[in-house]
């Protein structure tokens, strides 16, 4: 299962940067602890307790999903982490399953125990078609998890530029701040995602905002040796 995780700790010349978030992205580094697993690893080793409905949604077995729901299973039944079948379909890009669930009572704004919505899961994994579908069915693009992390934070941290652009077009708050004071631009800068940083800047992301440790996005880019990102931000 996609797990609750923390933003990794970045230490450069004694700097401790960034706050906490949830779930596992596909990068090997992030701005407090290391990510525990990549999405590929999660797919290879699903949790043994994953209920049948959630497993069917994760694997894209639409006929099985339909059969189980015809047997009166709830479309919003939750797994051990509070996640629904729609969360799993969103994370693994199962568009047909997600569409069917949404048309049969699936709730696009259901939150798991970390208060992550299906849109968070889709954004972190770069599942663009799923994100479009969720936004078309009233998913809250500004929803935040228990640490104030939005889908845009996750897309920026992963460098999913097209996802960043999609979420911004859906009126995501480009300067949203999580509980550590980090904006999506902090995330893109810390991980060296220049194209994502440019996409955010095009949507008026404020490069002068300082996080809870008094660091601007450019500070984080410099600390993590992403000089191209730092140079871009310092020119703004």
N, C-alpha and C positions, 0 to 999 in steps of 0.2 A: 504493500500500500504506500502511496505517497505520504511521507511522514512530516510531522512538525519538525522544523529545523531552525537554526539561528543564522543570521547573517554572520559571515566569518569575521574574525578580528584581523585587521590590517595593522601591522606594527612596522613603522619606518621611523628611525631616529626617535624611538620612544613614543610615537603617536599611536594611540588606540582609537580606531575609528568605527563609526557606524553602530547601528542598533540591532534589533532582532526582527525576525520574520518567520515564515513558515514554509514548509514543503521543500522539495528538492528540485533544483534546476539542473540543467545539463552542463553548467560550467564546473570547473574543478576548483575555483576559488570564488569567494564572495566577501563584501565589506564587513561577527563575533565568532563562532566555531566553524570548522570546515563543514561543507555540505556532506551529508552522510552517504548519499547514494545518487547515482545518475538515473534518469528515467528508464534507460535501457535495463539497468539492474533491477529496477522495480518490476519491469515487465517480465523479466526472466524468473523472478522469485516472488510471485504473489503471496500474500499472507495466507496461511492455511485456513484461517477463520473467515475468509472473505465469503459472504453469503452468495448463494447461487445466482440471485438476480444481479448482484453487483459484478460478479465474475462474468456473466453473460454480456453485460453492458460493456465492460472493459475489453472483452475479446471481440466485440462487434457481432455477437450472435443474435440478430434481431428476432429470428423465429423463436428462440428460447425466451427472450425477454417478453415477447407477445404471449407466449404460452403461459409463462408464470404470472403475468398480470391478468390473463383470462381466468386464472385460478384464484383471483381476488387478492393477490399480493399488491401492496401499495406501491405506486410509482415513486413515492417519497420515503420508502423504507430506508433505514439508515444502517450503515455498517459500524464496526467497532470504533471508528473515529468520527462518527456522526455524518459520514459522507453518504450520498445517495448514488443511485445508478447513473444519474445525470452527471455527477462529478466525474465518475470513471469514464463515461462516454466522452466527456469534454476533454479530459486529460489525454486520452488515446486517439482522439480524432474520429470517433465513430459517429459521423454526421447522421446517417440514417437512423441509428439508435436514438441519438439525441433528439432528432426531429419527431420521432414517434413518441418518445417519452413526453416531450413538451406538449404534444397534441392529446395526450392521455393523462393529464393531471400532474405531470412533472413540474416542479417549481423552480424557475430559473434563479431565484434568489435564496434558495435554501442554503444554510451555512453549516459547515461541519463544526467540530468541537473547537477548532481554532478560529472559527468565524470566517472561513474561506468559502467563497461561493464557487459554483461551476465556472464562472468567468475567470476567477483567480486561477483555477486549475488549467483552463484553456490558455490563458495568457502566458503562464509560466512555461508551458510546453510548446508555445508557438503554434497552437492549433487555430489558424486564422479562420477557416470556414466555420468551425464551431463557434468561435467568438462572434462572427457575423450573425449566426443563427440566434445566439443568446441575446445579442443586442436588439435584434428584430423582435424578440419576444419579451421585451421590457426588463432585461437584466440591468441591474443597477451598476453602471460603469464606475461610480464613485464609492461603491461598497468597500469598507475597510475591515481587515481582520482585527483580532484582539490587540495587535501592536500598531494599528493604524496603517497597515500596509495595504495598498490598493493593487488592482490588477496592473495598473500602469507601472508601479514600482517593480513588479515582477518581470514584466515584459522588458523594461529598461535594463534590469540586472542581467537578464539573459541575452540582451542584444538582439531581441526580435524586433527589428526596425519596422517591418510592415505591421506588426501588432501594435507597436507604439503609435503609428500613424492612424490605424483603425480606431483605437481607443480614444485618441485625441479627437478624431472626427465625430466620435460618439459623445463628446463633451466631458471627457475625463478631466479631472482637476490636475492640470499640468504641474502645479507647484504644491500638490498635496504633501503633507509632512507626516511621517510616521512617528512613533513614540520616541525615537532617537533624534527627531528633527531632520531626518533625511528626506530629500525629495527624489522623484524619479531621476532627475539629472545627477544627483549624487551617486545613484546606483550605476547609471551608465558610465559615469566618469571613473568610478572606483574600479570597474571591471574592464575599462578600456574599450568601450563600445562607441567608437567615433560616429558611426552612422546613426545610431540611436540618439546620441547626444545632439547631433545636427537636427534630427527630426524633432526632438523636444525643443531645441532652440527656435526652430521654425514656428513652433506653437507658443512662443513667448515664455519659455521656461526661464526663470530668473537665476542666472549664474552667480549672483551675489549673495544668495541665501546661504547662511551658515547653519550647519547641523548642531546638535547638542554639544559637540566637542569643539565648536567654533571653527569648523572647517568648511570651506566652500567646495563645490564640485572640483574646481581646478586644483585645490590642495590635495584632494584624494587622488586625482589623476597623477599628479606629480609624485605623491607618496608611493604609488603603485607602479611607477615608471612607465606610465602611459603618456609619453611626452606629446604625441600627436593630439591627444584629447586635451591635455593641458594647454597647448599652444592655441588650439581652437577656442577654448573657453576664455583664455586670457585676452583674446582679441575682441571679445564681446563687450 
